[in-house]
Amino acid sequence: MANTSPGEFFRQVRREASKVTWPTPKEAGITSVMVFIMVVIMAIFFLGVDFFLNLGIQSLLGLGE
């Protein structure tokens, strides 16, 4: 493995970072909203799954009386 000086390392990092396609503020905002919506949907889904599993286990164990 070749030794790279710190200066060369940072030049390589800058060169690679310049190749990245950064999102526009609009794209970043839309993506953030979509992530938030998916988190809410998944939270509601798992809340429902937990609720019904809890009901089933309580009825099996006779704790729901």
C-alpha positions as CSV (number, residue, x, y, z in Angstrom):
1,M,0.0,0.0,0.0
2,A,1.5,3.3,-1.1
3,N,2.1,6.0,1.5
4,T,0.2,9.2,0.8
5,S,1.2,12.5,2.3
6,P,-1.6,14.4,4.2
7,G,-1.5,17.2,1.5
8,E,-2.0,14.6,-1.3
9,F,-4.8,12.9,0.7
10,F,-6.8,16.1,1.0
11,R,-6.3,16.9,-2.7
12,Q,-7.7,13.5,-3.5
13,V,-10.6,14.0,-1.1
14,R,-11.4,17.4,-2.7
15,R,-11.2,15.8,-6.2
16,E,-13.6,13.0,-5.2
17,A,-16.0,15.4,-3.4
18,S,-16.2,17.5,-6.6
19,K,-17.6,14.4,-8.4
20,V,-20.6,14.1,-6.0
21,T,-23.9,15.3,-7.4
22,W,-25.3,17.3,-4.5
23,P,-29.1,17.6,-4.1
24,T,-30.7,21.0,-4.7
25,P,-32.5,22.6,-1.7
26,K,-35.8,21.6,-3.3
27,E,-34.8,18.0,-3.6
28,A,-33.5,17.9,-0.1
29,G,-36.8,19.3,1.2
30,I,-38.9,16.9,-0.7
31,T,-36.8,14.0,0.4
32,S,-37.1,15.2,4.1
33,V,-40.8,15.4,3.8
34,M,-41.1,11.9,2.3
35,V,-38.9,10.5,5.0
36,F,-41.1,12.1,7.7
37,I,-44.3,10.8,6.0
38,M,-42.8,7.2,5.9
39,V,-41.8,7.4,9.5
40,V,-45.4,8.4,10.5
41,I,-46.9,5.6,8.4
42,M,-44.6,3.0,9.8
43,A,-45.2,4.2,13.4
44,I,-49.0,3.9,12.9
45,F,-48.5,0.4,11.3
46,F,-46.4,-0.9,14.2
47,L,-48.7,0.7,16.7
48,G,-51.6,-1.3,15.1
49,V,-49.5,-4.5,15.0
50,D,-48.5,-4.1,18.6
51,F,-52.1,-3.4,19.7
52,F,-53.5,-6.5,18.0
53,L,-50.7,-8.8,19.2
54,N,-51.2,-7.5,22.7
55,L,-55.0,-8.2,22.4
56,G,-54.2,-11.7,21.2
57,I,-51.7,-12.5,23.9
58,Q,-53.9,-11.2,26.6
59,S,-56.9,-13.2,25.4
60,L,-54.7,-16.4,25.2
61,L,-53.4,-15.9,28.7
62,G,-56.7,-14.9,30.1
63,L,-55.5,-11.5,31.2
64,G,-58.1,-9.5,29.4
65,E,-60.9,-10.2,31.9
